[in-house]
Amino acid sequence: HGYLLSAEIVDMLNRWSNIIHNYPIIKTISKRLSDVKFEKMSTTWWNFCTAQCYRRYWDKFPDEYQQEIKGIAKGVAARGGKLHGRNVNYQDIFTMNEMYELLSKLTTIPKGIHPLRTFFQQLQQVTPEISHENVSQLLETFLQQSPAHHCNGFVATGNATSQGQLVFSQSTICGGGMWWWVYYISLRWNVILDIQPNKGHRIIMPTSPGLIWSDEDYYQNDNGLVLLETTVPQGPFDNKGLPLSIRARTAMQYGNSIDDMLFSLRYRNDGCMNAVWLLGDTKTGEIARLDLGYRHSAVWRTFNGFYWSANNPRDFRVRVERAN
């Protein structure tokens, strides 16, 4: 993976590093920066993200996924892949896998205790051009983003399809309010990754280069299971549970049924990137919909009919939880 997609992975790492220059208040200033200061700002941002992701998530990753991430990094390094003048390492690959989850959480932390305070203070030292900006105002801009959820999908089976077969489809449209999830980032979700792990099922998924999960999310495995989600606006979460990257990957790698997928998605759910999930089992023709919140969830299942999803939980408890 790392060896074959080395150039694409380095490009994606640079995109995540440079996305700070799209931050609303910084955007106009960045246009006037020298190349050296532009690079320093990108490096400061990426170092902050790497430290945050490593502290929050690394110990939660099973050994097999840690080894997979390290293997990708070695493949990139073998092709001479560099980021900010140094060799790409496994912390870079790991951070890229967790960026969407990290930034989803950072948008809901109270301003007074926000970890980005330290980052903005560091940034002011690196880039005196923003030293006059108030840190609280910089945080306010970060927290007041409007959500940009435009995914939609459906699953149909039985008497809802032409010959009783299972039909499964998803569309992801990027745009809207979030400064960090724009076309500059999302257009790189242009890889079809085919994984044959030593244990569990073969998985096929669209993804970004360098990831071990889809993050989009759309999956198929060789046991006839299909899985997709449309993310809902971020609600409550914790830092003790498992990130979605692990739960979704596990659901497809080790899932043999809809029950297995439901269990993996809800097991030790940390509340980040909660969503409306659509599930299907081509072996039985059964389909399901899961509204997954932090504390609450709801499931619908059928052998005849269809479910659709467009970032809109139906369950009242999940809707209320999201609003809070």
N, C-alpha and C positions, 0 to 999 in steps of 0.2 A: 504493500500500500504506500508506504513512505517513499520507497525507491521509485515506483512508477509515477507517482503524483508529486514528486518533489517540487517542481516549479509551481504547480497549482497551490500546494500547501504553503510555500513561502509567500506567494501572492496573497493568500487568505490571511496569513499572520500579519502581513503588512497592512492589510485592510482593517483588521481589528485594531491594530496599533494606531493607525491614522484616523480612526473614526472620531477621536476626541476633537479633531479639527472641525467636525461638523456640529459640535456642541453650540447651541444658539448664541451664547454670549462670546464664545471664543472664535466662532466662525469668521467674523469680520476682521478680528485681529490677526488670525492665521494667514490671511492673504498678504499681509505686509511683513511677515517674518522672513528672516534669512533661512537658507537651507539648514544651517547648523541648529538654529533655534527651533525650527520646525521638527527636526529629528529629535532634539532633546525633549520636546513636549510629547512626542509619540512614545519615546522610550520611558518617560516618567509615567505616562498613562499605563503602558503595558506592564511595567514593573509593579504598579499598584494592583492591576487586575490579577497578575500572576500570584502575588502574595495573598490576595483575598481568596482566590480559587483554591490554592494549595491548602490554606488553613481551613477552609470550610469543607472541602470535599475529598481530598486525596485519601485520607484514612478510611473513608467510606467505600472506596472502590475495591472490589474483590481482586485478589492477586492476578487472576487471569486477565482482567481488564487493565490493570496496571502494566502487566507485561506486554499487552497488545499496544498500549500507548507508547511504551518505551521502544518497542520494535518499530513502530512508525517513525519515531524520532531518529532511530539509528539509520533507517532507510533514507530519510531526508539528508542526514549528515553524510552518508556515503556518497551522495550526489553533490556534496559541497554546498548544501542549502544553508544560508545565513540570514540572520535577522539582526538589524542594528549593529552590523559589523562583527557579529560573533556567530558561532555554530548554533543551529537550532537544537534545542534540547527537549527532553520529555516534559518539562514543566510548561514549555510553550504549547506543545501538542495538547497537554491536559487542559490548560487554560482555555484554549480554543474550543474544546469540547464542552466547557462549562460557561462560556461567555453569556449565552442567552439566559441561562438560569441565574447567574450572578446579577446581571443587569435588571432582570425582572424583580429580584429581591431588593436591590438598591433603590428602586423607585418607590418603595413602600416603608422604608425605615424613617422614623421621626427625624426631623431636621436637626434637633438639638444634639443628638448623639450619633450623627451620621458619620460613617467611616470616610466618606468623601471629603470631609472637612480637612483631614490630614493631607489628602491628595491635592486639594486646591491650594493649600498653604505651600506644599512642595512646588507646585506649578508656578506660583507667584515668584518663588526664588529663582526658578529656572528661566522664567519668561517675565522680566520686569514690566513688559508691555501690559500685563493684566494685573499688576500690583495694586492698581487703583480700584479694582473691582472688589466689592464686598463679598466675603466668603458666604455669608448667609444668602445673599442675592444669587450667587452662583448655584447654591443648593436649591433654592426656590425654583429656579428655572429647570433644574433636573427633575424635581418632584412633581411639577405641574404639567408634565407631558400628557397629551391626550393619547389614548390607546390606539394602536394601529393593527387591529385584528381583522383580517379580511379573508381568512380561510373558509372554505365550505366543502362539504362532502356528503355522500350518501351511500347507503348499502341497501340492497334489495334482494329478495329471495322468494321462492315459491310462486304463489299466484300473482305476485307483483312483477314478474319477469316473463319473457316470451316463452321460455321452455322450462321454467322452474329453476333455472340456474341461479347461482349467486353472482350479483353484479356489484362492483365496488369501485368507487371513484373519489378523487380529491382534487381540489384546485387551491393553490396558494397564490394570493395576490398581495404584493408588498406595496406599502405606501402609507401615508397618514402622518400621525403626530410624533412618533418616537424617533428621536434624532439618531439613535444608534441602530435601528432596524430599517435601513433604507435600501434602495436598489444597489448601492455601492457594496453592501454586504450580501444581500439576499440573492443577487444574480449568480453568486458562486455556488448556490445549491444546484449544481449542474452535473453531479456525479451519480451514476448508478453503481452502488457498492454491492458486491456479491461476496459474502463472507461464508466460509466453510470452517467453523471452529472445530477444535479437537473433540469437544463435548457438545452435545445438543444439536440443534437443527441448523441447516443452511438458511441464511437470511439474505433477502434482496431488498434494498431500500434506496430511495433518492436521498442524497445527503451532500454536505460540503466536503471538500477534500480534507483529510486528516481526522475526521470524526469516526467514532466507533458506534455511533447511533445515528438515527436519521435527523432528529431535531426539527424536522419539518412538520409532522411526523407521518410517514407512510411506510408500512412494512408488509412483506409476505415471507412465509417460511415454507420449507419443503414438507411440512406436515399439514398443509392445506389451510393454515390460519392467515388471516389478513387483519390489519390493525391500522387505524388512522385517528388523528385528533384535530380539533380546531380549538385553539387556546382561548380561554376567557381572561378578562382583565385580572391582574394579580390581586389576590386577597391575602388573608393571614397565612403565615408560614412559620416553620421553626428551622433551627440549624442542627437538629438532632437526627432527623429522619434521613431516608435515602433520596438522593436527587433523582429526577425523572430519567436522566440518562441511563442510570443503572436499572430502574424499574422497567422502562420500556424495552431496553435491550434484553433483559432477563425474560420478559414476557414472551418475546419472539424466539430467543435461543432455546429456551427450555419448556415453552408452552406446548401442550398437546391438545388443548381444548379451550373453549371460551372460559370455563371456570378457572383454568390455569392462568389465562391472561388477566382476568379480573383480579385474581389473588395477587399477582405480581405488581399490578398497577396500584393497588391499594396498600400493599405491605410496606409498613414504615414510611408512609407518604409524608414528605416534608412540607407539602402545601405549595411548592413552587411550580409554576407553569401548569396549574390545574386547568382542566379542559373538558370538553365533551368528546368522548371516545366512541368510535364505531368499530365493532368487532364482527368477524365472520369466520365460520368453519365450513370450508367447502366439502369436507367429508360428510357432514350431516345436513348441510343446508341451513343451519341455524345462524341467526344474526342477533346482535345485541347493541344496545346503546348504554353507555355509562356516563352519567353526570358526576364528575369527581371534584369535590371541594376539598377543603382541608380536614374538617371534622365530619362532614356529611358526604354521602354519595347516594346515588339511586341508579337502578338497573332496569331496563326493559329488554325482553327477549321474545323472539318469535321465529316460526318456520315459514310464515306466510305474511309478506308485507314489506315495508321499508322504513328506514329511519334516516333522517337528514340532520345535518349539523352545520351551524354557521356562527360559532362563538356564542351560543345562546343556551345556557342550561335551562331545562324545563322544570327541574325539581325546585320547589319553593325554598327549601332549606339551603340548597346550594346557591341559589340566587341571592338570598339574604346575606349569606356568609360572604359572598363576593362583594356585595355593596358595602359591607362593613370594613 
